[in-house]
Amino acid sequence: GRYAVHPVLPGVAQIAVDACTGRLRPSWTPTAESLLQRWEKVAFCMPRYQQFRAKTNRKDLKRIHVFMNEEAQARLGEFYLCCALKLRPGDIEAAGQDAERLMKVANQVAHEDVEPFFQECRDFVAEYDWELHQRLDGTTIWREVDDALFWHHSFEAAAPSAYQAYRAAALPDEADWPARDDLPAIEALVARCSAAVAEGGSARGPAEEVYQSFLEASSMPIKATLRTAL
């Protein structure tokens, strides 16, 4: 509950957030944006891919161009042609009604666009952590209670060791913390912590580390979405 947390902790968590917001960014955002932009185009064609999968034995998928019945091949061709229409509309228009040229564009799109795209998606979601995702989901209820409490619980969920290191750098030993109901002493301690987190302060590095760890962990929902889509 709210009062199980010492009142100094949410304040200390919020200080790290205030110091880092707008200065640090998640490393995964450009990759995710690029994948999602392409996914919006490819998603339209995915029902054709599902039809292809339905016509193919899973054990054959590893050597896809060797083992394939004609119906599966036709479905896969339709999928790549659909992707070509979305990804290279100019090339498809230039090919007109020429079946050979259309299939050439479809093959190019398969090898140069779609297969590398699927591999990028697989690489991006490879480090998906279901338990971390569940822990992060569990912190969202604190948003409705108090932002600072949300950050405290989020740091505990996403980066417990980095959060512990930050607290050790920013605060005295827990035995020396003020009583929970001593608001002036709590405010004074939080102010000292704020000074330690300021630019060049002794706790600045650990504050940035815990916030960056949270930003990296916050990729889990988008990774879950892509995993499901794949």
C-alpha positions in Angstrom: 0.0 0.0 0.0 0.9 3.7 -0.2 2.2 3.9 3.4 4.4 0.8 3.2 6.8 3.1 1.2 8.9 5.5 3.3 7.7 9.0 2.2 11.3 10.0 1.3 11.5 7.4 -1.5 8.9 8.7 -4.0 10.5 12.1 -3.7 13.9 10.7 -4.4 12.6 8.8 -7.5 10.9 11.9 -8.8 14.2 13.9 -8.5 15.9 11.4 -10.8 13.0 11.7 -13.3 13.0 15.5 -13.3 16.8 15.6 -13.8 16.8 13.2 -16.7 13.5 13.8 -18.6 14.2 15.3 -22.0 18.0 14.6 -21.7 18.0 10.8 -21.9 16.2 8.8 -24.6 15.7 5.1 -25.1 18.2 3.6 -27.5 15.5 1.4 -29.0 13.1 4.1 -30.2 14.6 4.7 -33.7 14.5 0.9 -34.4 11.0 0.6 -33.2 9.7 3.6 -35.2 11.4 2.2 -38.4 9.9 -1.3 -37.8 6.4 0.0 -37.1 6.4 2.3 -40.1 7.2 -0.7 -42.3 4.9 -2.9 -40.4 1.9 -0.6 -41.2 2.6 -1.3 -44.9 3.3 -5.1 -44.6 0.4 -5.7 -42.1 -2.2 -5.2 -44.9 -0.6 -8.2 -46.7 -0.2 -10.5 -43.6 -3.5 -12.4 -44.2 -1.9 -13.7 -47.5 1.1 -14.8 -45.5 -1.2 -16.7 -43.0 -2.8 -18.4 -46.0 0.6 -19.4 -47.2 1.5 -20.8 -43.7 -1.7 -22.8 -43.7 -0.7 -24.5 -46.9 2.9 -25.4 -45.7 4.2 -27.9 -43.1 6.0 -26.1 -40.3 8.9 -28.4 -40.6 9.3 -27.3 -44.3 9.5 -23.6 -43.4 13.3 -23.8 -42.7 14.0 -24.6 -46.3 11.1 -22.7 -47.7 12.1 -22.5 -51.4 13.0 -26.2 -51.6 9.9 -27.8 -50.0 6.8 -26.2 -51.2 3.7 -27.3 -52.9 2.3 -25.3 -55.8 -0.6 -23.8 -53.8 1.7 -22.7 -51.0 4.1 -21.2 -53.6 1.2 -19.3 -55.2 0.1 -17.9 -51.8 3.7 -16.8 -51.0 3.9 -15.1 -54.4 0.7 -13.2 -53.7 2.1 -12.1 -50.3 5.3 -10.8 -51.8 3.4 -9.1 -54.7 1.1 -7.4 -52.2 4.2 -6.2 -50.2 5.8 -4.9 -53.4 2.6 -2.9 -54.1 2.9 -1.3 -50.6 6.7 -0.9 -50.5 7.6 -0.2 -54.1 4.4 1.0 -55.8 6.5 2.8 -58.6 8.1 -0.5 -59.6 4.8 -2.3 -59.7 3.3 0.5 -61.8 6.2 0.4 -64.2 5.8 -3.4 -64.6 2.2 -2.9 -65.7 0.5 -6.2 -66.7 3.8 -7.9 -67.5 3.7 -11.0 -65.3 7.4 -11.8 -65.6 8.4 -8.2 -64.6 5.8 -8.3 -61.7 7.3 -11.5 -60.4 10.8 -10.1 -60.7 9.7 -7.1 -58.5 8.1 -9.4 -56.1 11.3 -11.5 -55.8 13.4 -8.4 -55.3 11.0 -7.2 -52.5 11.1 -10.6 -50.9 14.9 -10.7 -50.7 15.8 -7.1 -50.3 12.8 -5.8 -48.2 10.5 -8.4 -46.6 12.9 -11.1 -45.4 15.4 -8.6 -43.9 12.5 -6.8 -42.3 11.2 -10.0 -40.7 14.8 -10.7 -39.5 15.1 -7.2 -38.0 11.8 -7.8 -36.2 13.0 -11.1 -34.8 16.3 -9.5 -33.7 14.4 -6.6 -32.0 12.1 -8.9 -30.0 14.8 -11.5 -29.2 15.4 -10.0 -25.7 11.7 -9.7 -24.8 11.3 -10.5 -21.1 7.8 -11.5 -20.2 8.4 -11.3 -16.4 9.8 -7.8 -16.7 6.8 -6.8 -18.9 4.4 -8.1 -16.2 6.3 -6.2 -13.4 6.1 -3.0 -15.4 2.4 -3.5 -16.1 1.9 -3.9 -12.4 3.2 -0.4 -11.7 0.7 1.5 -13.9 -2.0 1.6 -11.1 0.3 3.9 -9.2 -0.1 6.6 -11.8 -3.6 7.2 -10.6 -2.4 7.5 -7.0 0.7 9.7 -7.3 3.3 10.2 -10.1 6.3 10.0 -7.6 5.0 6.7 -6.3 4.6 5.4 -9.8 8.3 6.2 -10.5 9.4 4.6 -7.2 7.6 1.3 -8.1 8.7 1.5 -11.8 12.4 1.8 -10.8 12.0 -1.1 -8.4 10.4 -3.2 -11.2 12.7 -2.2 -14.1 16.1 -1.7 -12.5 16.2 -2.8 -8.8 20.0 -2.9 -8.6 20.5 0.5 -10.4 17.8 2.0 -8.2 19.5 0.6 -5.0 22.8 2.2 -6.2 21.1 5.5 -6.8 19.5 5.5 -3.4 22.9 4.6 -1.8 24.5 7.6 -3.6 21.7 10.1 -2.9 20.6 9.2 0.6 22.2 8.4 4.0 21.8 4.9 5.5 18.2 4.0 6.1 18.7 4.0 9.9 19.4 7.7 9.6 16.2 8.6 7.6 13.7 10.9 9.4 10.5 9.5 11.0 7.7 9.0 8.5 5.7 11.8 10.0 8.5 14.3 10.3 7.7 16.3 7.2 10.2 19.2 7.7 13.1 16.7 8.1 11.8 14.7 5.0 11.7 17.8 2.9 15.2 18.8 4.0 16.6 15.3 3.1 14.9 15.4 -0.3 16.4 18.9 -0.9 19.9 17.5 -0.1 19.2 14.6 -2.5 18.1 17.1 -5.2 21.5 18.9 -4.8 23.4 15.6 -5.1 21.5 14.9 -8.4 22.1 18.3 -9.9 24.6 18.6 -12.8 28.0 17.5 -11.5 26.5 16.2 -8.2 27.7 13.0 -6.6 24.4 11.1 -7.4 24.0 12.4 -10.9 25.5 9.4 -12.6 23.5 6.8 -10.6 20.3 8.8 -11.3 20.9 8.8 -15.0 21.7 5.1 -14.9 18.4 4.1 -13.2 16.4 6.3 -15.5 18.1 5.0 -18.6 17.5 1.4 -17.3 13.8 2.2 -17.0 13.7 3.7 -20.6 15.4 0.5 -22.0 12.9 -1.7 -20.1 10.0 0.3 -21.4 10.5 -1.4 -24.8 8.7 -4.5 -23.5 5.2 -3.6 -24.5 6.2 -2.7 -28.1 8.3 -5.9 -28.3 5.3 -7.9 -27.1 3.1 -6.3 -29.8 5.6 -7.2 -32.6 6.1 -10.8 -31.2 2.3 -11.3 -31.4 2.2 -9.8 -34.9 5.0 -12.2 -36.1 
